[in-house]
Amino acid sequence: MTLRQVQGERISHTGQLWRWTGATGTGVWFFITIDGAAGEALSATALMRRLEGMSRGFGSLKVRATIGDSEFATSVFPSKETGWMLPVKAAVRKAEGLGEGDLVEVVLEV
């Protein structure tokens, strides 16, 4: 999990793809945890937006994410444990050949 660059509102991060399964076992989601310097940059952006009265539900931030050749709009959510959680859609995982446990480089535009 390394920060490659932070330039204004563009953040590049490499993290491991992990799976979350709901309590009933029916809901499955895949995430990348955005932590370290990249997570701190997201937290700073969220704080500034709160101070400006522009906060969103669950403390989320809208982002445009790029993984490989796939670009998509989504939101990142603050984690209770550490950093932020970026959901990775099935279509993106399939297009990029990603599976649970893979290290994934993502560029976020906030």
C-alpha atoms as a printed R data frame, in Angstrom:
    type eleno elety resid chain resno       x       y       z
1   ATOM     1    CA   MET     A     1   0.000   0.000   0.000
2   ATOM     2    CA   THR     A     2   1.973   2.922  -1.305
3   ATOM     3    CA   LEU     A     3   1.238   6.479  -2.279
4   ATOM     4    CA   ARG     A     4   2.553   7.211  -5.730
5   ATOM     5    CA   GLN     A     5   1.559  10.876  -6.004
6   ATOM     6    CA   VAL     A     6  -0.780  13.461  -4.601
7   ATOM     7    CA   GLN     A     7  -1.329  16.446  -6.887
8   ATOM     8    CA   GLY     A     8  -4.217  18.644  -5.826
9   ATOM     9    CA   GLU     A     9  -7.309  16.511  -6.187
10  ATOM    10    CA   ARG     A    10  -5.622  13.537  -7.945
11  ATOM    11    CA   ILE     A    11  -4.502  10.662  -5.737
12  ATOM    12    CA   SER     A    12  -2.725   7.477  -6.835
13  ATOM    13    CA   HIS     A    13  -2.604   4.452  -4.530
14  ATOM    14    CA   THR     A    14  -1.853   0.733  -4.658
15  ATOM    15    CA   GLY     A    15  -3.827  -1.551  -2.368
16  ATOM    16    CA   GLN     A    16  -5.097  -5.105  -2.049
17  ATOM    17    CA   LEU     A    17  -8.535  -6.079  -3.367
18  ATOM    18    CA   TRP     A    18 -10.582  -7.675  -0.566
19  ATOM    19    CA   ARG     A    19 -14.069  -9.139  -0.242
20  ATOM    20    CA   TRP     A    20 -16.786  -8.227   2.256
21  ATOM    21    CA   THR     A    21 -19.730 -10.578   2.758
22  ATOM    22    CA   GLY     A    22 -22.900  -9.491   4.543
23  ATOM    23    CA   ALA     A    23 -24.111 -11.105   7.767
24  ATOM    24    CA   THR     A    24 -26.639 -13.242   5.874
25  ATOM    25    CA   GLY     A    25 -23.972 -14.388   3.433
26  ATOM    26    CA   THR     A    26 -25.919 -13.107   0.437
27  ATOM    27    CA   GLY     A    27 -24.340  -9.701  -0.192
28  ATOM    28    CA   VAL     A    28 -20.780  -9.678  -1.510
29  ATOM    29    CA   TRP     A    29 -18.798  -6.512  -2.243
30  ATOM    30    CA   PHE     A    30 -15.165  -5.977  -3.219
31  ATOM    31    CA   PHE     A    31 -13.088  -3.060  -1.940
32  ATOM    32    CA   ILE     A    32  -9.629  -1.554  -1.955
33  ATOM    33    CA   THR     A    33  -8.606   0.149   1.289
34  ATOM    34    CA   ILE     A    34  -7.124   3.580   0.649
35  ATOM    35    CA   ASP     A    35  -4.835   4.235   3.617
36  ATOM    36    CA   GLY     A    36  -1.495   5.845   4.430
37  ATOM    37    CA   ALA     A    37  -0.756   9.193   2.769
38  ATOM    38    CA   ALA     A    38  -3.519   8.672   0.176
39  ATOM    39    CA   GLY     A    39  -6.063   8.057   2.946
40  ATOM    40    CA   GLU     A    40  -4.853  11.155   4.775
41  ATOM    41    CA   ALA     A    41  -5.323  13.209   1.593
42  ATOM    42    CA   LEU     A    42  -8.917  11.957   1.309
43  ATOM    43    CA   SER     A    43  -9.523  12.727   4.995
44  ATOM    44    CA   ALA     A    44  -8.222  16.275   4.507
45  ATOM    45    CA   THR     A    45 -10.553  16.770   1.536
46  ATOM    46    CA   ALA     A    46 -13.507  15.420   3.551
47  ATOM    47    CA   LEU     A    47 -12.685  17.749   6.452
48  ATOM    48    CA   MET     A    48 -12.527  20.779   4.160
49  ATOM    49    CA   ARG     A    49 -15.883  19.880   2.632
50  ATOM    50    CA   ARG     A    50 -17.445  19.458   6.084
51  ATOM    51    CA   LEU     A    51 -16.124  22.862   7.103
52  ATOM    52    CA   GLU     A    52 -17.613  24.325   3.919
53  ATOM    53    CA   GLY     A    53 -20.974  22.649   4.656
54  ATOM    54    CA   MET     A    54 -20.627  20.277   1.699
55  ATOM    55    CA   SER     A    55 -20.518  16.924   3.511
56  ATOM    56    CA   ARG     A    56 -22.296  13.848   2.111
57  ATOM    57    CA   GLY     A    57 -24.064  10.863   3.637
58  ATOM    58    CA   PHE     A    58 -21.924   8.445   5.677
59  ATOM    59    CA   GLY     A    59 -19.020  10.896   5.285
60  ATOM    60    CA   SER     A    60 -18.499   9.676   1.711
61  ATOM    61    CA   LEU     A    61 -16.646  11.472  -1.068
62  ATOM    62    CA   LYS     A    62 -17.584  11.262  -4.743
63  ATOM    63    CA   VAL     A    63 -14.609  10.184  -6.862
64  ATOM    64    CA   ARG     A    64 -13.740   9.225 -10.410
65  ATOM    65    CA   ALA     A    65 -11.586   6.096 -10.221
66  ATOM    66    CA   THR     A    66  -9.265   4.650 -12.852
67  ATOM    67    CA   ILE     A    67  -7.963   1.091 -12.651
68  ATOM    68    CA   GLY     A    68  -6.023  -0.001 -15.722
69  ATOM    69    CA   ASP     A    69  -8.135   0.968 -18.736
70  ATOM    70    CA   SER     A    70 -11.354   1.130 -16.683
71  ATOM    71    CA   GLU     A    71 -12.668   4.486 -15.488
72  ATOM    72    CA   PHE     A    72 -15.782   4.765 -13.322
73  ATOM    73    CA   ALA     A    73 -17.663   7.101 -10.994
74  ATOM    74    CA   THR     A    74 -18.255   5.962  -7.418
75  ATOM    75    CA   SER     A    75 -17.836   7.112  -3.823
76  ATOM    76    CA   VAL     A    76 -15.252   6.255  -1.191
77  ATOM    77    CA   PHE     A    77 -16.392   5.681   2.379
78  ATOM    78    CA   PRO     A    78 -14.476   6.198   5.626
79  ATOM    79    CA   SER     A    79 -13.542   2.892   7.250
80  ATOM    80    CA   LYS     A    80 -14.151   2.264  10.940
81  ATOM    81    CA   GLU     A    81 -10.725   0.588  11.148
82  ATOM    82    CA   THR     A    82  -8.413   2.611   8.899
83  ATOM    83    CA   GLY     A    83  -8.455   4.769   5.801
84  ATOM    84    CA   TRP     A    84 -11.180   4.755   3.180
85  ATOM    85    CA   MET     A    85 -12.972   1.988   1.274
86  ATOM    86    CA   LEU     A    86 -13.216   2.102  -2.524
87  ATOM    87    CA   PRO     A    87 -15.856  -0.279  -3.921
88  ATOM    88    CA   VAL     A    88 -14.740  -2.031  -7.123
89  ATOM    89    CA   LYS     A    89 -17.579  -3.041  -9.438
90  ATOM    90    CA   ALA     A    90 -17.806  -6.527 -10.962
91  ATOM    91    CA   ALA     A    91 -17.544  -5.080 -14.483
92  ATOM    92    CA   VAL     A    92 -14.225  -3.403 -13.578
93  ATOM    93    CA   ARG     A    93 -12.862  -6.559 -11.910
94  ATOM    94    CA   LYS     A    94 -13.782  -8.606 -14.973
95  ATOM    95    CA   ALA     A    95 -12.410  -6.085 -17.502
96  ATOM    96    CA   GLU     A    96  -9.109  -5.800 -15.617
97  ATOM    97    CA   GLY     A    97  -8.825  -9.504 -14.690
98  ATOM    98    CA   LEU     A    98  -8.790  -8.793 -10.951
99  ATOM    99    CA   GLY     A    99  -9.433 -11.245  -8.138
100 ATOM   100    CA   GLU     A   100  -9.504 -11.195  -4.365
101 ATOM   101    CA   GLY     A   101  -6.052 -10.540  -2.931
102 ATOM   102    CA   ASP     A   102  -4.624  -8.846  -6.043
103 ATOM   103    CA   LEU     A   103  -2.615  -5.634  -5.618
104 ATOM   104    CA   VAL     A   104  -4.363  -2.936  -7.608
105 ATOM   105    CA   GLU     A   105  -3.159   0.508  -8.638
106 ATOM   106    CA   VAL     A   106  -5.949   3.067  -8.652
107 ATOM   107    CA   VAL     A   107  -6.005   6.762  -9.495
108 ATOM   108    CA   LEU     A   108  -8.720   8.795  -7.787
109 ATOM   109    CA   GLU     A   109  -9.934  12.202  -8.868
110 ATOM   110    CA   VAL     A   110 -11.801  13.888  -6.024
